[in-house]
């Protein structure tokens, strides 16, 4: 049973497409999950809470999450390189400062309120980015 080089290329392309589909889906779930805090903050404006976000902060976070969802669901699934970096930037800008400055929020501190959602969303984002990485070979 001989396999042509063209058939192997198509198989590799199909595997890459499937990987990018799974990765972008996991990344979209991570962004949706990270959007829970601003949504709940807007829904429960009259309840005093230490996790309350200012109206402008919550609205800005939701707008950026909506833009990221559009990026990961359309151009990232097509394998566009710029979309990978556009999806990577918010993960780095949110995860690094929080991991470096919040001593209660580590992988071992999952019982702290808010940290388990953050760590789970971060895990989904990292796995999603690893799967959705575009092929830099053309």
N, CA, C and O of each residue as an XYZ file, in Angstrom:
552
protein
N       0.847     -1.173      0.000
C       0.000      0.000      0.000
C       0.891      1.234      0.000
O       1.479      1.576      1.026
N       0.993      1.886     -1.113
C       1.855      3.058     -1.258
C       1.073      4.314     -0.923
O      -0.104      4.444     -1.258
N       1.751      5.233     -0.257
C       1.140      6.511      0.095
C       1.895      7.606     -0.619
O       3.123      7.669     -0.553
N       1.175      8.458     -1.292
C       1.835      9.541     -2.013
C       2.178     10.671     -1.045
O       1.594     10.792      0.032
N       3.129     11.483     -1.456
C       3.528     12.637     -0.629
C       2.367     13.603     -0.494
O       2.222     14.263      0.535
N       1.536     13.690     -1.530
C       0.380     14.577     -1.481
C      -0.615     14.111     -0.420
O      -1.196     14.932      0.290
N      -0.809     12.815     -0.312
C      -1.728     12.256      0.691
C      -1.237     12.492      2.109
O      -2.035     12.760      3.007
N       0.075     12.394      2.317
C       0.655     12.653      3.640
C       0.479     14.123      3.995
O       0.167     14.449      5.140
N       0.675     15.011      3.029
C       0.496     16.445      3.256
C      -0.935     16.782      3.625
O      -1.180     17.620      4.493
N      -1.893     16.120      2.955
C      -3.292     16.358      3.276
C      -3.613     15.852      4.681
O      -4.360     16.501      5.413
N      -3.063     14.711      5.063
C      -3.293     14.167      6.388
C      -2.713     15.085      7.457
O      -3.350     15.338      8.479
N      -1.514     15.578      7.220
C      -0.871     16.489      8.159
C      -1.676     17.777      8.281
O      -1.833     18.322      9.374
N      -2.186     18.258      7.147
C      -2.998     19.471      7.139
C      -4.308     19.252      7.899
O      -4.755     20.137      8.629
N      -4.915     18.100      7.735
C      -6.154     17.791      8.453
C      -5.896     17.676      9.946
O      -6.706     18.130     10.754
N      -4.759     17.064     10.324
C      -4.409     16.969     11.743
C      -4.166     18.345     12.330
O      -4.596     18.626     13.449
N      -3.487     19.204     11.595
C      -3.221     20.556     12.077
C      -4.532     21.330     12.219
O      -4.721     22.054     13.197
N      -5.430     21.184     11.256
C      -6.721     21.873     11.334
C      -7.516     21.400     12.551
O      -8.117     22.212     13.254
N      -7.520     20.105     12.797
C      -8.230     19.541     13.943
C      -7.618     20.055     15.250
O      -8.342     20.377     16.192
N      -6.298     20.130     15.303
C      -5.592     20.637     16.483
C      -5.926     22.104     16.712
O      -6.173     22.516     17.846
N      -5.937     22.900     15.636
C      -6.273     24.313     15.766
C      -7.729     24.506     16.175
O      -8.045     25.436     16.918
N      -8.606     23.651     15.705
C     -10.012     23.721     16.095
C     -10.174     23.462     17.589
O     -10.861     24.212     18.282
N      -9.543     22.402     18.083
C      -9.604     22.090     19.519
C      -8.957     23.195     20.346
O      -9.497     23.604     21.374
N      -7.808     23.673     19.900
C      -7.110     24.716     20.636
C      -7.903     26.004     20.713
O      -7.995     26.614     21.778
N      -8.473     26.422     19.604
C      -9.248     27.665     19.619
C     -10.519     27.506     20.441
O     -10.975     28.467     21.061
N     -11.094     26.314     20.457
C     -12.280     26.069     21.289
C     -11.925     26.144     22.769
O     -12.653     26.762     23.546
N     -10.821     25.526     23.168
C     -10.389     25.602     24.572
C     -10.040     27.031     24.959
O     -10.337     27.465     26.072
N      -9.422     27.751     24.063
C      -9.080     29.141     24.337
C     -10.343     29.996     24.475
O     -10.413     30.866     25.344
N     -11.329     29.753     23.629
C     -12.600     30.477     23.751
C     -13.270     30.164     25.090
O     -13.828     31.057     25.727
N     -13.219     28.912     25.515
C     -13.776     28.558     26.830
C     -13.031     29.266     27.955
O     -13.645     29.703     28.929
N     -11.720     29.382     27.828
C     -10.935     30.092     28.844
C     -11.345     31.559     28.918
O     -11.486     32.113     30.008
N     -11.537     32.187     27.759
C     -11.962     33.593     27.756
C     -13.376     33.735     28.319
O     -13.658     34.683     29.051
N     -14.259     32.803     27.983
C     -15.614     32.853     28.551
C     -15.576     32.688     30.062
O     -16.277     33.388     30.793
N     -14.759     31.768     30.516
C     -14.643     31.514     31.949
C     -14.093     32.750     32.668
O     -14.566     33.108     33.746
N     -13.103     33.389     32.070
C     -12.539     34.587     32.688
C     -13.527     35.751     32.649
O     -13.373     36.716     33.397
N     -14.520     35.670     31.802
C     -15.548     36.708     31.742
C     -16.604     36.590     32.814
O     -17.455     37.470     32.945
N     -16.568     35.511     33.590
C     -17.575     35.334     34.646
C     -17.490     36.441     35.694
O     -18.524     36.951     36.125
N     -16.300     36.817     36.109
C     -16.149     37.825     37.156
C     -16.745     39.173     36.752
O     -17.523     39.736     37.523
N     -16.412     39.719     35.565
C     -17.039     40.993     35.206
C     -18.549     40.895     35.026
O     -19.273     41.829     35.371
N     -19.032     39.783     34.493
C     -20.479     39.630     34.312
C     -21.187     39.586     35.664
O     -22.185     40.275     35.873
N     -20.664     38.776     36.575
C     -21.274     38.693     37.904
C     -21.171     40.021     38.644
O     -22.071     40.383     39.402
N     -20.085     40.742     38.427
C     -19.922     42.040     39.058
C     -20.982     43.021     38.552
O     -21.510     43.821     39.324
N     -21.287     42.958     37.270
C     -22.328     43.827     36.719
C     -23.721     43.403     37.165
O     -24.587     44.245     37.399
N     -23.933     42.099     37.283
C     -25.253     41.598     37.679
C     -25.575     41.905     39.138
O     -26.733     42.148     39.480
N     -24.576     41.897     39.986
C     -24.794     42.079     41.423
C     -24.208     43.405     41.895
O     -23.439     43.439     42.856
N     -24.564     44.483     41.232
C     -24.019     45.802     41.544
C     -24.399     46.266     42.947
O     -23.628     46.983     43.585
N     -25.576     45.872     43.440
C     -26.048     46.389     44.723
C     -25.593     45.555     45.920
O     -25.850     45.940     47.061
N     -24.934     44.441     45.694
C     -24.459     43.601     46.790
C     -23.016     43.974     47.129
O     -22.143     43.945     46.261
N     -22.767     44.325     48.395
C     -21.386     44.650     48.759
C     -20.509     43.399     48.708
O     -20.874     42.344     49.226
N     -19.368     43.540     48.086
C     -18.455     42.409     47.952
C     -17.048     42.930     47.749
O     -16.851     43.993     47.161
N     -16.083     42.192     48.228
C     -14.692     42.594     48.014
C     -14.245     42.313     46.591
O     -13.204     42.818     46.170
N     -15.002     41.518     45.833
C     -14.635     41.179     44.461
C     -15.396     42.041     43.457
O     -15.456     41.708     42.274
N     -15.974     43.144     43.920
C     -16.752     44.014     43.058
C     -15.822     44.819     42.152
O     -14.856     45.423     42.618
N     -16.120     44.820     40.872
C     -15.345     45.610     39.915
C     -16.090     46.905     39.635
O     -17.320     46.943     39.672
N     -15.353     47.948     39.358
C     -15.985     49.202     38.950
C     -16.698     48.967     37.621
O     -16.298     48.111     36.832
N     -17.740     49.725     37.389
C     -18.545     49.561     36.170
C     -17.682     49.672     34.916
O     -17.822     48.870     33.993
N     -16.801     50.654     34.879
C     -15.952     50.855     33.704
C     -14.972     49.692     33.529
O     -14.702     49.268     32.405
N     -14.447     49.182     34.632
C     -13.503     48.065     34.560
C     -14.190     46.812     34.046
O     -13.648     46.108     33.194
N     -15.384     46.530     34.560
C     -16.127     45.346     34.120
C     -16.509     45.457     32.654
O     -16.395     44.482     31.911
N     -16.966     46.639     32.225
C     -17.364     46.826     30.818
C     -16.157     46.705     29.898
O     -16.257     46.116     28.821
N     -15.019     47.255     30.309
C     -13.799     47.153     29.500
C     -13.342     45.705     29.381
O     -12.969     45.250     28.299
N     -13.372     44.981     30.502
C     -12.982     43.564     30.481
C     -13.888     42.776     29.543
O     -13.403     41.952     28.768
N     -15.186     43.015     29.601
C     -16.117     42.292     28.725
C     -15.898     42.637     27.257
O     -16.005     41.766     26.393
N     -15.594     43.892     26.968
C     -15.326     44.287     25.579
C     -14.074     43.588     25.048
O     -14.064     43.097     23.919
N     -13.023     43.547     25.864
C     -11.793     42.885     25.429
C     -11.992     41.374     25.278
O     -11.438     40.764     24.364
N     -12.772     40.777     26.162
C     -13.064     39.345     26.052
C     -13.851     39.060     24.776
O     -13.604     38.058     24.105
N     -14.797     39.938     24.439
C     -15.575     39.758     23.208
C     -14.667     39.822     21.977
O     -14.821     39.028     21.049
N     -13.719     40.768     21.968
C     -12.774     40.879     20.845
C     -11.906     39.623     20.759
O     -11.681     39.097     19.670
N     -11.421     39.145     21.902
C     -10.597     37.930     21.908
C     -11.393     36.715     21.420
O     -10.852     35.864     20.713
N     -12.657     36.632     21.789
C     -13.487     35.525     21.305
C     -13.596     35.564     19.786
O     -13.503     34.525     19.132
N     -13.793     36.743     19.225
C     -13.853     36.856     17.763
C     -12.535     36.435     17.132
O     -12.527     35.772     16.095
N     -11.425     36.814     17.746
C     -10.107     36.456     17.197
C      -9.882     34.952     17.240
O      -9.421     34.372     16.257
N     -10.203     34.304     18.372
C      -9.913     32.867     18.461
C     -10.910     32.024     17.676
O     -10.585     30.902     17.287
N     -12.104     32.528     17.437
C     -13.094     31.720     16.729
C     -13.038     31.870     15.210
O     -13.597     31.042     14.492
N     -12.375     32.909     14.710
C     -12.315     33.059     13.249
C     -10.872     32.973     12.731
O     -10.504     31.940     12.171
N     -10.042     34.009     12.892
C      -8.715     33.917     12.261
C      -7.782     32.886     12.884
O      -6.965     32.298     12.176
N      -7.884     32.652     14.193
C      -7.007     31.649     14.794
C      -7.339     30.253     14.282
O      -6.439     29.440     14.072
N      -8.608     29.974     14.082
C      -8.998     28.664     13.527
C      -8.490     28.479     12.106
O      -8.276     27.352     11.660
N      -8.298     29.581     11.400
C      -7.747     29.492     10.038
C      -6.237     29.378     10.052
O      -5.619     29.185      9.005
N      -5.627     29.497     11.238
C      -4.180     29.352     11.352
C      -3.398     30.616     11.086
O      -2.207     30.551     10.783
N      -4.041     31.767     11.193
C      -3.346     33.021     10.951
C      -2.405     33.319     12.114
O      -2.804     33.287     13.278
N      -1.154     33.608     11.782
C      -0.116     33.786     12.796
C      -0.400     34.981     13.691
O      -0.199     34.894     14.903
N      -0.858     36.087     13.137
C      -1.129     37.278     13.950
C      -2.186     36.983     15.003
O      -2.125     37.533     16.103
N      -3.153     36.127     14.692
C      -4.225     35.811     15.639
C      -3.688     35.033     16.836
O      -4.182     35.192     17.952
N      -2.680     34.196     16.608
C      -2.062     33.478     17.721
C      -1.441     34.463     18.710
O      -1.634     34.343     19.920
N      -0.702     35.427     18.193
C      -0.065     36.412     19.077
C      -1.102     37.333     19.712
O      -0.931     37.755     20.856
N      -2.168     37.650     18.991
C      -3.239     38.466     19.569
C      -3.956     37.723     20.693
O      -4.452     38.352     21.629
N      -4.017     36.400     20.614
C      -4.613     35.599     21.687
C      -3.635     35.384     22.832
O      -4.054     35.218     23.978
N      -2.352     35.385     22.541
C      -1.329     35.169     23.565
C      -1.129     36.391     24.466
O      -0.921     36.242     25.670
N      -1.188     37.575     23.903
C      -0.895     38.807     24.653
C      -1.766     38.958     25.901
O      -1.211     39.202     26.973
N      -3.098     38.829     25.832
C      -3.887     38.996     27.058
C      -3.596     37.933     28.118
O      -3.655     38.213     29.315
N      -3.286     36.732     27.681
C      -2.958     35.675     28.642
C      -1.695     36.067     29.408
O      -1.639     35.926     30.629
N      -0.696     36.551     28.701
C       0.550     36.979     29.354
C       0.335     38.202     30.238
O       0.862     38.268     31.348
N      -0.442     39.173     29.747
C      -0.644     40.411     30.491
C      -1.493     40.222     31.746
O      -1.369     41.002     32.690
N      -2.337     39.222     31.773
C      -3.163     38.975     32.959
C      -2.504     37.947     33.872
O      -2.480     38.129     35.090
N      -1.975     36.883     33.310
C      -1.443     35.791     34.130
C      -0.154     36.165     34.850
O      -0.019     35.900     36.045
N       0.787     36.770     34.152
C       2.076     37.066     34.780
C       1.969     37.980     35.991
O       2.495     37.633     37.048
N       1.312     39.134     35.888
C       1.224     39.980     37.089
C       0.484     39.306     38.251
O       0.880     39.444     39.408
N      -0.574     38.587     37.938
C      -1.312     37.950     39.024
C      -0.500     36.846     39.680
O      -0.497     36.723     40.905
N       0.176     36.055     38.891
C       0.986     34.975     39.455
C       2.172     35.525     40.250
O       2.591     34.919     41.236
N       2.708     36.657     39.831
C       3.873     37.229     40.501
C       3.526     38.064     41.731
O       4.336     38.172     42.651
N       2.331     38.656     41.759
C       2.010     39.586     42.841
C       0.963     39.087     43.823
O       0.821     39.669     44.898
N       0.231     38.040     43.500
C      -0.812     37.544     44.397
C      -0.328     36.254     45.055
O      -0.418     35.185     44.450
N       0.186     36.338     46.291
C       0.757     35.147     46.931
C      -0.296     34.091     47.279
O       0.051     32.928     47.485
N      -1.563     34.471     47.349
C      -2.592     33.486     47.680
C      -3.037     32.687     46.467
O      -3.680     31.647     46.613
N      -2.705     33.160     45.275
C      -3.210     32.516     44.067
C      -2.089     31.758     43.363
O      -1.441     32.277     42.455
N      -1.880     30.538     43.796
C      -0.901     29.657     43.167
C      -1.601     28.343     42.863
O      -2.767     28.155     43.211
N      -0.908     27.466     42.235
C      -1.505     26.166     41.904
C      -1.878     25.395     43.166
O      -2.778     24.556     43.134
N      -1.197     25.670     44.274
C      -1.497     24.958     45.518
C      -2.603     25.653     46.311
O      -3.140     25.068     47.252
N      -2.953     26.882     45.952
C      -3.959     27.624     46.699
C      -5.306     27.631     46.022
O      -5.956     28.674     45.945
N      -5.730     26.505     45.538
C      -6.985     26.444     44.784
C      -8.226     26.626     45.645
O      -9.320     26.822     45.117
N      -8.070     26.562     46.974
C      -9.242     26.721     47.826
C      -9.579     28.189     48.059
O     -10.651     28.493     48.583
N      -8.697     29.097     47.685
C      -8.942     30.523     47.864
C      -9.961     30.971     46.825
O      -9.825     30.680     45.636
N     -10.987     31.687     47.292
C     -12.059     32.110     46.395
C     -11.512     32.968     45.252
O     -10.764     33.916     45.489
N     -11.880     32.640     44.037
C     -11.446     33.373     42.863
C     -10.223     32.783     42.205
O     -10.051     32.912     40.993
N      -9.370     32.139     42.976
C      -8.141     31.596     42.406
C      -8.395     30.329     41.614
O      -7.738     30.098     40.599
N      -9.326     29.508     42.049
C      -9.565     28.272     41.309
C     -10.139     28.572     39.928
O      -9.821     27.873     38.965
N     -10.987     29.610     39.814
C     -11.494     29.975     38.488
C     -10.358     30.513     37.622
O     -10.255     30.184     36.440
N      -9.517     31.335     38.218
C      -8.396     31.908     37.476
C      -7.446     30.820     36.993
O      -7.049     30.812     35.828
N      -7.081     29.904     37.884
C      -6.127     28.849     37.515
C      -6.725     27.911     36.468
O      -6.015     27.472     35.562
N      -8.005     27.599     36.575
C      -8.640     26.724     35.583
C      -8.691     27.411     34.214
O      -8.408     26.785     33.193
N      -9.051     28.697     34.196
C      -9.083     29.432     32.931
C      -7.675     29.548     32.347
O      -7.490     29.437     31.135
N      -6.694     29.770     33.204
C      -5.305     29.853     32.736
C      -4.843     28.519     32.156
O      -4.175     28.489     31.122
N      -5.195     27.424     32.812
C      -4.844     26.094     32.299
C      -5.472     25.869     30.921
O      -4.795     25.417     29.998
N      -6.771     26.184     30.779
C      -7.430     26.034     29.475
C      -6.756     26.907     28.418
O      -6.579     26.483     27.276
N      -6.382     28.123     28.803
C      -5.756     29.034     27.844
C      -4.399     28.512     27.383
O      -4.088     28.563     26.193
N      -3.593     28.012     28.309
C      -2.264     27.512     27.948
C      -2.380     26.284     27.043
O      -1.677     26.182     26.038
N      -3.259     25.361     27.399
C      -3.456     24.172     26.561
C      -4.022     24.582     25.203
O      -3.590     24.073     24.169
N      -4.978     25.494     25.206
C      -5.555     25.970     23.952
C      -4.524     26.632     23.052
O      -4.499     26.390     21.845
N      -3.671     27.469     23.642
C      -2.619     28.117     22.851
C      -1.629     27.095     22.302
O      -1.173     27.215     21.164
N      -1.297     26.089     23.113
C      -0.363     25.055     22.648
C      -0.949     24.282     21.471
O      -0.233     23.951     20.526
N      -2.230     23.998     21.526
C      -2.865     23.260     20.430
C      -3.099     24.136     19.204
O      -2.977     23.667     18.072
N      -3.432     25.394     19.423
C      -3.811     26.270     18.313
C      -2.632     26.947     17.650
O      -2.817     27.722     16.711
N      -1.432     26.676     18.112
C      -0.268     27.364     17.534
C      -0.228     27.100     16.015
O      -0.397     25.967     15.565
N      -0.008     28.133     15.269
C       0.042     27.951     13.824
C       1.360     27.344     13.394
O       2.353     27.391     14.120
N       1.352     26.786     12.227
C       2.581     26.253     11.657
C       3.345     27.435     11.066
O       2.829     28.158     10.214
N       4.571     27.620     11.527
C       5.364     28.736     11.041
C       6.101     28.383      9.741
O       6.886     29.178      9.223
N       5.836     27.187      9.229
C       6.422     26.747      7.964
C       5.379     26.905      6.890
O       4.232     26.495      7.070
N       5.748     27.478      5.803
C       4.794     27.664      4.689
C       5.272     26.935      3.481
O       4.615     26.965      2.441
